[in-house]
Amino acid sequence: MIIEGKVRNATLILAVDVCLRRMAKSPYRCTRNLIELGLSAFPEKLSDQEQYDLSHELLTACKSRDAMQAKSLFISSFLEK
């Protein structure tokens, strides 16, 4: 992987961690922020249906305060495809 890609991915992971800090306070906002973060970095990555499905999975993880699951979903959806 090119150095720019590695830096971008590391920056995204850091931004995900920042978003997840307030998941207990507002799981809906956390979900929205994660989706918007991923789409801002990779606008063509997900179809509308994939975006809808991911938002429901992320919301479930955020409501249950499962940061590891939410982070894993983000990484598998945006960074590993």
TORDRENSE-768135 format. One record per residue (C-alpha): y, x negated, z. Coordinates in steps of 0.001 Angstrom, whole numbers, plus 500000, padded with zeros to 6 digits. Layout:
N
YXZ ...
***
This chain:
81
500000500000500000 503466498801499168 505664497820502106 508107500675501390 505255503179501660 504094501701504941 507601501848506380 508062505447505191 504742506506506741 505521504776510036 508932506440510114 507378509839509458 504843509353512252 507672508450514620 509604511564513545 506475513684514133 506225512315517664 509865513247518286 509275516799516984 506207517213519180 508113516408522383 509513519929522590 506471521849521390 505987523572524757 509573524819524815 509592526236521276 506313526120519317 507833528032516377 510686525544516006 508249522636516341 506090524100513562 509074524698511300 510427521191511889 507075519586511093 506716521542507849 510288520733506818 509794517058507677 506682516791505542 508205518679502635 511377516595502734 509316513439502296 506773514940499869 508292518044498209 505483518531495679 502622517859498106 501641521399499127 501374524652497237 502870527762498793 499447528878500042 498678525445501526 502088525441503213 501402528898504680 497953527868505941 499260524635507432 502087526419509224 499595528761510910 497356525867511949 500321523901513278 501628526919515165 498256527376516838 498235523705517861 501824523848519112 501242527033521109 498230525436522797 500273522240523373 497754520143521462 499951517322520163 497021515270518888 495764518172516760 499235518899515379 499773515240514524 496351515037512903 497074518123510791 500393516649509666 498836513320508733 495913514855506866 498188517246504980 501004514930504000 499940511290504330 496270511233503350 496136513385500206 
***
